[in-house]
Amino acid sequence: MYELTIAQAHAKLQAKEISAYELTKAVLERIKAVEPQVEAYLTLLEEDALKQAQKIDQKGDFNKPLAGIPVAIKDVYCTKGVKTTGASKILENYVPPYDSTVVKKLKDAGAIILGKVNTDEFTMGSSTETSAFATTKNPWDVTRVPGGSSGGSAAAVAADECLFALGTDTGGSIRQPASFCSCTGLKNTYGRVSRYGVMSYASSFDTIGPLTKTAEDAAIVLEAIAGVDPKDATTVDKKVPKYSQLIQNDIKGLKIGVPRDFFIKGIDSQVEKITRDAIDKFQKMGAEIEEVSLPMTKYAIATYYLLVKAEASTNMARYDGIKYGHTTQDPKAKELADIYAHSRTEGFGDEVKRAIMMGTYTLSAGYYDAYYLKAAKVRTLVKKEYDEVFEKVDVLAAPISPVLPFKIGENVEDPLAMYLVDAFTTPINLAGICGLAIPAGFAEENAKKLPVGIQILGPQFGEETILRAGHQFQLHTDYHLQKPVI
Ligand code: GLN
């Protein structure tokens, strides 16, 4: 039962072939069986989830597509009365008094919250290794990372420890783990889904989206969580289309651009081949393929890291041991400034400290013009380039990660190598557009199958089209159906 997609489970729940209780129980048993190897969850709400399921069963109303569907939530979404840590020691014991808008929407839709899953600390990272609490493993090869920062979400979906999960994508954190774990991951247009109650990394980049087993499921979840929110002024008052119906249309004549700047020297040869094969499949399905050029791509990493670290340094300022978070017990901290410094030194991990130092530097009076302001201008140019390309093509198809899922520990000591992994995901966040990660095949290393995904990119508010392309691709392929042996 735990292998079901949302769409399949919904049909069975509605037909009363299964109950929400049975489904939740099956998923909880699956979690018990595989968690020792995967370590995706930071907090498991076993009893509470079963109680939620019983309530839904008693009501007996399964008309809403998420009623009775068990979900895992990335541990940066505030959940009322349930510990929410951001995978940071500084919030180790934080219990929010309110729900983030998206969690509230899921609850209202009848979804069953299974628990909170691991992430890089405050979502800063690409491997989930910067978490203060656990190292999540890739279910396809437990010696490798699941990607990040939504690595807990991706691993939980891939190992069937939930029917879907929520993630966040600031610079690739939904798409890259989806690629590493062979799930579907939707990075929405900035402003499509409310960020209210989700811990900020870089507020002008952060986006909210699901990791699912299929593109159809991603469409179902988006319908439930999208829309304007008075509590988040950056959400846009735009009608939420019936994504799950629109994706049923075929893609004959869809113009797919292939950006040549994503096929650079250094890209893993298996990644390149799998991406090109997937594009050929789209062509066979009736799409028109055209090579396009996005020359600003090479500046994306530098621009992205300058801007997000600047925003992060201000967002992290609120954790000072007084207003929020861990307060030092060190008797040497006597004055207020000492309490701040000690609490933050003890509470934050290395990657967050790096962000604060880099960001404070680029925002300082002497360097602001040279770094922050320049990067902000380049961001505008990146966005312009995407706007222009979407006048010629409907969507783009591109690789997600230049490398295969790497070994745990491989990049930890080399932050620059870790940042370069994001070369193909960060431009999309600079432009504020949408992207869908879908499984596209498997590479082989030392006789192990390693997942490779591709991303379908769309213009702002083009979710309907990328979900349709993804769904149609999945009707013609079976990569998304393959399961890790765990
Ligand atoms: N790895 C990137 C970073 O650390 C992206 C993270 C994210 O999307 N949250 O900035």
Residues whose N, C-alpha, C, O or C-beta is under 5 A from the ligand:
A	BS01	LIG	T123 M124 G125 S126 S149 T168 D169 T170 G171 G172 S173 D422
